[in-house]
Amino acid sequence: MNGSAAATGSASCRFAHYFVVCGVDTDTGLEPDDVAAECFEQSPIRRSFKSKILVRYPESTERNPFNKDAVNMLCMPRGLAFRTQADSLEPQFHSFTVATDDGTRSYGFVHTFYEEVTNAQITTAMQTLYQMHHVEHHSSSSASSSSSSSSSSSASSPSTSSMDSLVSSLDESDAESLAGVSPCLGCAGSFDPARDTLYVSKALCLLTPLPFLQAARQFLSQLHQAVTSHTAPPLPLESYIHNILYEVPLPPPGRSLRFHGVQGPIVCQRPGPGELPLGDYPLGEAFSLLGVDNMVQLLTCVLLEMQVLLYSQDYQRLMTVAEGVTTLLFPFQWQNIYLPILPAPLHHLLDAPVPFLMGIQRRDGAQRSTLHLPHEANLCFVDIDNHCVNAPEDLPSFPDQTELIQELSEVLLRFGLPPQGGVNTKPATTTPPCLSSLVLEDLMEDRRNGNLGGEELAVLERLQALARRCGGGKTTDGGKTLDRVFEEEEEELRSAKMNIQLREVLAGRFAAMFGRYEDFVIHSAPDLDSWLSNREGTFSFDKGSFLSVQPATHLHFLSRFLETAMFSSFVDGKVISRWADREPLQQLFDSRVERERLYDTDEEDSHNCRYIKCTMLFESAQAIERRMLKADHTAIHPHLLDMRIGQGRHQQGYFPNLQADVLAQGHSTNKWSSRVTASRRTDSKRSTTTETSGLDNEQRQKHTFGRKNLHQSKLLDHSLLAVTETHREFVDGLLSECRLKTKRMLMERMGKESVELGQGEANITGLQENTLIHGLCDLLERTWGHGLQLKQGKSALWSHLLHYQATQGKMEAPAESSVSTGLDQRTLDDGTLLLKASLLQDMRFIQTMSEGLSEVGQARAWIHLALEKKMLSQHLKELLTNQELLRQLYKSHAFLLCEEEREQFLFHLLSLNTVDYLCFTRVFTSISIPYRVVIMPMKKLSIAMTTVSPWVCVSGELGDSGVRQIPKNTQEIYFQCRNLGRLSTLQLGQENSGLLAKCLIDSVMVYNEITGHTYKFPCGRWLGKGVGDGSLERVLIGQLVSPAGEEDAGRWTGTPPELASPPQSVRTVLGSLGGRSRMMSVEVQEDMREAANNLVKHFHKPEQERGNLTVLLCGDGGLVLSLEKFLLHGFKSNRLFQRNVFVWDFVEKAVVSMETADQMGDLRGSTEREAPSCDSLCHYVNAINASPRNIGKEGKFQLLVCLGVRDRLLSQWLPLLAGCPLTVRTYEEGALLRDRAAVHSLSRVLHTLHEFAVTLETALVKGVDL
C-alpha cells in the first residue's frame, strides 16, 4: 500500500539539507589557487583557480550548520578547471563526507559539468594569461638556445603576486599590447578566443544526512540533463529543487520512498531496525578495483587503526573504497581522522601523527615516489588505480582469513564478479535512467510498485519486443529505450543485494569473534559520573581473560585490535548503557548476537571453533529487493511555485540563476503541501529520533566529547590560525598518548610480576606486553614523523638516527682511536673488538645484524634494545640534544621542537626503567650475541683457582653455548654465539681430577654485552675430588640481577628475581640436624606443597608464558630442595654417614638393600604393584651412577628427582623408600618419612604432576642413558 509523504517540518526529517552551486565568481574574476602548488610553466588552461559558492539553499538549517569553506573545497577539490572545445567536456560525479565534532556525518553529492564562459572579463583574462605564458615560454627557449649559462636566470616563472596583479588590474590596453603575440595553433593547452570556445567547471551539490548515493546521483544528473536538453523541462528547475529540499522526507526505517526528478521517478530505501545500517556505496566496485585479498588486507589495517592513505585519479573511487571499507566495520566505528577526499589546502594533514583514513588525488602521470609522506612505518598505501595495497610490516592476518576470503569470493562469483579484482569499473559519468515519454514513466512506476499483473507484464514485454524490432533500441534525445531502463534497474537491484550480502559476511565474522564479549565487560563504577572521572585509571574490559579463550591463530590480531580506539569506544558504549540508552549499532549487534545464541545449541570449545558461514545472506537480500521493487511511500510531486513572470526561463547549456525568493524558505501556498498526515509527521520524527538516539542524550554527549581529541570542524579549516591550533592539538594528543601507554605498560608488567609471585592468575600477559611494545614503537614513529621535512627511507625515527650518526661519526672517530686499553674496550675469543655501549654503538650493532631488516625493522629493533637496556629515554634525550639538526629536519610546528612537551614525553618514557623487559632478546632470536663469563671464587680461597682448569656451558630458553674452556690462570672468558634467550642454567666443571685441583666457588656471573643484562649463578660449594660431595661438575640455576651490581639486585627493578641455586648455608643446616635445630614438620610439608603447586600453575599458563621449568625444579624453593628437606627431616644422626649428610647416600643404600632382598627372595611377598616401582628405582639409580659425568651426590639426587617427575615415577618411589627396612634404623620415630599419613599425602601431591608433559633441559640429563 502506497502512501504520500512530505517533509515540511523540521530539517532533520528531510531527505536533503542543502542545495549548493559552486563555480566561477564573475565579480571577483580569476584568482589563482596558490595552495594547489600548480606549476606556472603549465598553460593557464591547465591551471586551477579558486572556486566560490555561488548560491546555497536554504541559508541554514536547524542542527546542521553550513561549513562554507569546507563544502567549497570538497565540491571542487582542485578548484576551477577551464577547457576548450578540443578537450573532453564529459560531466563528472563524486561525493564527499563532512563530519561534525560529535561524530555525525553529512554526505555531499556533486555533479560537475562544463559551462561556456559568457563573461568577457573572464575570457579576456584567460587570453592575457595565455599570451603572457607564451611570451615567457618563448623567451626561455630563446635564452636557453643562445646561452646555457643565462637560461637559469631568464627562465624563471612568474610569481603568484604578479599573476594576481595582472588579473586584478587587467584593462584593454594590456590586452592590446599582447595581442601581437601569435599563439601556438594546435598546441595542447593553447587558447585563442577567435578560434576557441572557453568552458569552465560548475558543480551542483546536494547535502544529505544519509548516504543516498544512487538517488542523489540520479536527481543531480537529471537536473543537468534538463539544462542541456533542447526542450525546456515541464516545470522550472526551482520547482524540483524546492521539492527535494522541503517536500521530500527521509524514508521511514524499513520502507522505501519514491520522489520525482526532472526526467522521471527516483526510488530510495532505508533499512529496518533489525538490518545493517544504510550503505549505498557499491561494495562490488571496491572489490572489483582491489580484489578480495587486498580488501581483506585493507580492512585489517583499518581495524588496527593504522594510517591508511588512498590514492586515485578519480575522486569517486576514493569515496567508494573508503565508505566501502568503513561499512564493513559493523558493529565498530572509525574513531579517527576520516577524509576520503583531501583537498590540496589540507595536505598538511598528511603530517598528522594519529591514525587516519584519507585519500588524495593522483595527478596526471604522478607516482607514489613524488609524494612527501612523513609517516610510512605504519602506513597502508592503497593505489586504487593500480589495484595495489602496500600494508605495513608485521601485519597480522585477519582471523580465519582464508575461509573469509573464500566466502566473500563465493558472493562475488554469484553476482558475476571475479574475486581477484583488477577490473576497471564504469566511469563516474554514467547517466541514470530517464524515460522518453510520460506513458513509459507510468508503466515503469506501475511495474515498480507491483501494480502490473501477469497479463499486463506479458503485454509490456510484447511492447518492448515490438519497440526493439521497430528501432526502439536507438537512444532518443533525452530518453532511453525500455530495455536499457530495465537493465539499469536490475543493475541497481543487483548492486544493492551484493552490498548487503558482502556486509553480512563480515558482520557474521564479528558476531562469531565477539559473540560473548559481554562476559568480559567490567562494570566497576557505581554511576556514570564516577566512571567518567576515573576512566583512565579503570579497565572496562578483561582483555587477558578474553584472549585466553580465543584460538591461538587469532591472538596476534585480537591482541592488537583490543588496544584500538574503536574497540574501546564500543566497550565504553556497553558500560554507559547501564545509565543511558544504547547506541543503535550496539543495540543491533547485541540483538543479533542474542538471536545467534538462541539458535546455537552446539557448545564448542572456543579454542577450536570451526568456521561457520553466514546464514542471513538471502534473507537480507530479499528485504532489500522487496523495498526496491515496490515503493512504500510517494513524496509530493514537484509543482509550480509562486514565481514572477519571466523567472525560470530555460536557456540550453546554461544553469539558470535560481530565484532566491522561492528557494530560501520551505513554506508554500500550494494545495498539495498539506497532504501529509499527522501520523506520517509523527513517524518521521520518531524515525529521526531512533537514528540519532544517544547523540541527544546529555550523558552520552559528555562521554562523546570526552573521548574526541580532535575537532573535526577545525580539520577542514585551512586558515593559518586553524592549522596552528590543529597541530597544537596533535602535540597535546601525542603527549597524552605517551602518558597513557607508559602507564598501561607499567601496570601490565607489574601485573605479570604479581602472577610470578603467586598473587595473581595466569594470563596472556606476554602477548599483551608484545602488543603494547609494538604500540610504543608506533607512537615513537608517529611522534618523530610529525612535522618532518627531511627523511631517509620509510622510518622517521631511523632517519633521524642516521642523520645523528652522520653528524657524530667524525667527532667520535678520534676519541675511539685514542683508546687502547681500559674497561671500555674488550676482546672476544674470536678477536672481535667490543666497545662500551652507547646510542651509536647500539645503532652499529643493529646495522650489523644479519636479519635483513628494513628501515622500519631497524628502528623497532633499536627501540626494543634500548627498552631492554633501560636506556630508551636516555638515548632519545641524547638524540634530541642536537638542536641544529632538529631545526634542519623539522618544521616549526613539530612535536620535537616543543621543548616542554618533549621533556614530559621523555619523563614518561623514563618510568619504563622501573621494570625489566626482555623484548629484544625474545624477538630477535637468531642474532649473534657476545657474552662474558666470570667465575667468582670465595675471596679467602681465590688462589686455589690456579690449580684448576674450569669450563662452562651456558644454557637459555633458545639453546646452549656449548662447552667453553676458560684459559688457565684466568677467571673469565669472552665468547660470541647465537642468542641464548633468557639464561636459565650453567654447567660448571673442571678437567683436572687431581686431589689438589679443587676450589670453593661462590658464584658465576654471565654478562650479555649487548643488552647489558647480568645473570648470577650462585654455587657456594666445592668443585673437586675429596672435598664436599666430590663433584667435578655442577649445574647452577641463574637469576637476572641489576647491571649495577649483584649486591643491589632487586633494588633497581620491580621484577622479582628468579629462584637461584640453593645456597650452601641451607645445606649446612640440613646436614647438621640435631634436636634443637630440627626443622618443623609443618614447614617442610608446606614447602613441599608450595613447590608442587608452582609446577601446576606453570603448566596451566599458556605455553608462551610458562617461563623456565628448571628454576621450579632445581632452584631455591624448587621441588628438589623441598624433597631433600623432607627426606632429611628426623634423621637420627650423622655417624652412619661420617661428617656430611647427603640424601643420595641414603638412596644408594636403600637401593642396595632392595636389590639384596630381591636376590635373597625377601621381596617375593611384596605386592605385584610395588615390584615394577622397585625395579624402576634401582634401574634409575644405577644408570645415574654409571653416567660418565662426575656431578657429585647432590647433582645425582637432583637428576633422580627430575627424571622421576618427567617419567611420572616419583610418587611411586617415595612409599618404597618409606617402607624400606633401612628407614627405621636411619630415621627417628617422628620423622616425616616414617609418618604414613605424611608420605601418603606427599605421594598424592606428586601424583598431580602426572597429567603434565615435562621436558627437561639437556644440561640436566646429559650423559644418562635411560
C-alpha positions, 0 to 999 in steps of 0.5 A: 500500500502506497502512501504520500509523504512530505517533509515540511517540518523540521530539517532533520526529517528531510531527505536533503539539507542543502542545495549548493552551486559552486563555480566561477565568481564573475565579480571577483574574476580569476584568482589563482589557487596558490595552495594547489602548488600548480606549476606556472610553466603549465598553460593557464588552461591547465591551471586551477583557480579558486572556486566560490559558492555561488548560491546555497539553499536554504541559508541554514538549517536547524542542527546542521550548520553550513561549513562554507569553506569546507563544502567549497573545497570538497565540491571542487577539490582542485578548484576551477578547471577551464577547457576548450572545445578540443578537450573532453567536456564529459560531466563528472560525479563524486561525493564527499563526507563532512563530519561534525565534532560529535561524530555525525556525518553529512554526505555531499553529492556533486555533479560537475559539468562544463559551462561556456564562459559568457563573461568577457572579463573572464575570457579576456583574462584567460587570453592575457594569461595565455599570451603572457605564458607564451611570451615567457615560454618563448623567451626561455627557449630563446635564452636557453638556445643562445646561452646555457649559462643565462637560461637559469636566470631568464627562465624563471616563472612568474610569481603568484603576486604578479599573476594576481596583479595582472588579473586584478588590474587587467584593462584593454590596453594590456590586452592590446599590447599582447595581442601581437603575440601569435599563439601556438595553433594546435598546441595542447593547452593553447587558447585563442578566443577567435578560434576557441570556445572557453568552458569552465567547471560548475558543480551542483551539490546536494547535502544529505544526512544519509548516504543516498548515493544512487538517488542523489546521483540520479536527481543531480544528473537529471537536473543537468540533463534538463539544462542541456536538453533542447526542450525546456523541462515541464516545470522550472528547475526551482520547482524540483529543487524546492521539492527535494529540499522541503517536500521530500522526507527521509524514508521511514526505517524499513520502507522505501520512498519514491520522489520525482526528478526532472526526467522521471521517478527516483526510488530510495530505501532505508533499512529496518531496525533489525538490518545493517545500517544504510550503505549505498556505496557499491561494495562490488566496485571496491572489490572489483578495483582491489580484489578480495585479498587486498580488501581483506588486507585493507580492512585489517589495517583499518581495524588496527587503526593504522594510517591508511592513505588512498590514492586515485585519479578519480575522486569517486573511487576514493569515496567508494573504497573508503565508505566501502571499507568503513561499512564493513566495520559493523558493529565498530566505528572509525574513531579517527581522522576520516577524509576520503577526499583531501583537498590540496589546502589540507595536505598538511594533514598528511603530517598528522601523527594519529591514525587516519583514513584519507585519500588524495588525488593522483595527478596526471602521470604522478607516482607514489615516489613524488609524494612527501609522506612523513609517516610510512612505518605504519602506513597502508598505501592503497593505489586504487588505480593500480589495484595495489595495497602496500600494508605495513610490516608485521601485519597480522592476518585477519582471523580465519582469513582464508575461509573469509576470503573464500566466502566473500569470493563465493558472493562475488562469483554469484553476482558475476564478479571475479574475486581477484579484482583488477577490473576497471569499473564504469566511469563516474559519468554514467547517466541514470535512467530517464524515460522518453515519454510520460506513458513509459514513466507510468508503466515503469512506476506501475511495474515498480510498485507491483501494480502490473499483473501477469497479463499486463507484464506479458503485454509490456514485454510484447511492447518492448519486443515490438519497440526493439524490432521497430528501432526502439533500441536507438537512444532518443534525445533525452530518453532511453529505450525500455530495455536499457531502463530495465537493465539499469534497474536490475543493475541497481537491484543487483548492486544493492543485494551484493552490498548487503550480502558482502556486509553480512559476511563480515558482520557474521565474522564479528558476531562469531569473534565477539559473540560473548564479549559481554562476559568480559565487560567490567562494570566497576563504577557505581554511576556514570559520573564516577566512571567518567572521572576515573576512566583512565585509571579503570579497565572496562574490559578483561582483555587477558581473560578474553584472549585466553579463550580465543584460538591461538591463530587469532591472538596476534590480531585480537591482541592488537585490535583490543588496544584500538580506539574503536574497540574501546569506544564500543566497550565504553558504549556497553558500560554507559548503557547501564545509565543511558540508552544504547547506541543503535549499532550496539543495540543491533549487534547485541540483538543479533548476537542474542538471536545467534545464541538462541539458535546455537545449541552446539557448545564448542570449545572456543579454542577450536571453533570451526568456521561457520558461514553466514546464514542471513545472506538471502534473507537480507537480500530479499528485504532489500529487493522487496523495498526496491521493487515496490515503493512504500511511500510517494513524496509530493510531486514537484509543482509550480511555485509562486514565481514572477513572470519571466523567472525560470526561463530555460536557456540550453547549456546554461544553469539558470540563476535560481530565484532566491525568493522561492528557494530560501524558505520551505513554506508554500501556498500550494494545495498539495503541501498539506497532504501529509498526515499527522501520523506520517509527521509523527513517524518521521520524527520518531524515525529521526529520533531512533537514528540519532538516539544517544547523540541527544542524550546529555550523558552520552554527549559528555562521554562523546566529547570526552573521548574526541581529541580532535575537532573535526570542524577545525580539520577542514579549516585551512586558515593559518590560525586553524592549522596552528591550533590543529597541530597544537592539538596533535602535540597535546594528543601525542603527549597524552598518548605517551602518558597513557601507554607508559602507564598501561605498560607499567601496570601490565608488567607489574601485573605479570610480576604479581602472577610470578609471585603467586598473587595473581592468575595466569594470563596472556600477559606476554602477548599483551606486553608484545602488543603494547611494545609494538604500540610504543614503537608506533607512537615513537614513529608517529611522534618523530614523523610529525612535522618532518621535512627531511627523511631517509627511507620509510622510518622517521625515527631511523632517519633521524638516527642516521642523520645523528650518526652522520653528524657524530661519526667524525667527532667520535672517530678520534676519541675511539682511536685514542683508546687502547686499553681500559674497561671500555674496550674488550676482546672476544675469543674470536678477536672481535673488538667490543666497545662500551655501549652507547646510542651509536654503538647500539645503532652499529650493532643493529646495522650489523645484524644479519636479519635483513631488516628494513628501515622500519625493522631497524628502528623497532629493533633499536627501540626494543634494545634500548627498552631492554637496556633501560636506556630508551629515554636516555638515548632519545634525550641524547638524540634530541640534544642536537638542536641544529639538526632538529631545526634542519629536519623539522618544521616549526610546528613539530612535536620535537621542537616543543621543548616542554612537551618533549621533556614530559614525553621523555619523563614518561618514557623514563618510568619504563626503567622501573621494570625489566623487559626482555623484548629484544632478546625474545624477538630477535632470536637468531642474532649473534650475541657476545657474552662474558663469563666470570667465575667468582671464587670465595675471596679467602680461597681465590688462589686455589683457582690456579690449580684448576682448569674450569669450563662452562656451558651456558644454557637459555630458553633458545639453546646452549653455548656449548662447552667453553674452556676458560684459559688457565690462570684466568677467571673469565672468558669472552665468547660470541654465539647465537642468542641464548634467550633468557639464561636459565642454567650453567654447567660448571666443571673442571678437567683436572681430577687431581686431589689438589685441583679443587676450589670453593666457588661462590658464584658465576656471573654471565654478562650479555654485552649487548643488552647489558643484562647480568645473570648470577649463578650462585654455587657456594660449594666445592668443585673437586675430588675429596672435598664436599660431595666430590663433584667435578661438575655442577649445574647452577640455576641463574637469576637476572640481577641489576647491571649495577651490581649483584649486591643491589639486585632487586633494588633497581627493578620491580621484577622479582628475581628468579629462584637461584641455586640453593645456597650452601648455608641451607645445606649446612643446616640440613646436614647438621640436624640435631634436636634443637635445630630440627626443622618443623614438620609443618614447614617442610610439608608446606614447602613441599606443597608450595613447590608442587603447586608452582609446577601446576600453575606453570603448566596451566599458563599458556605455553608462551608464558610458562617461563623456565621449568628448571628454576621450579625444579632445581632452584631455591624453593624448587621441588628438589630442595623441598624433597631433600628437606623432607627426606632429611627431616628426623634423621637420627644422626650423622655417624652412619654417614661420617661428617656430611649428610647427603640424601643420595647416600641414603638412596644408594643404600636403600637401593642396595638393600632392595636389590639384596632382598630381591636376590635373597627372595625377601621381596617375593611377598611384596605386592605385584604393584610395588615390584615394577616401582622397585625395579624402576628405582634401582634401574634409575639409580644405577644408570645415574651412577654409571653416567660418565659425568662426575656431578657429585651426590647432590647433582645425582639426587637432583637428576633422580628427582627430575627424571622421576617427575618427567617419567611420572615415577616419583610418587611411586618411589617415595612409599618404597623408600618409606617402607624400606627396612633401612628407614627405621634404623636411619630415621627417628620415630617422628620423622616425616618419612616414617609418618604414613599419613605424611608420605601418603599425602606427599605421594598424592601431591606428586601424583598431580604432576602426572597429567603434565608433559615435562621436558627437561633441559639437556644440561640436566640429563646429559650423559644418562642413558635411560 
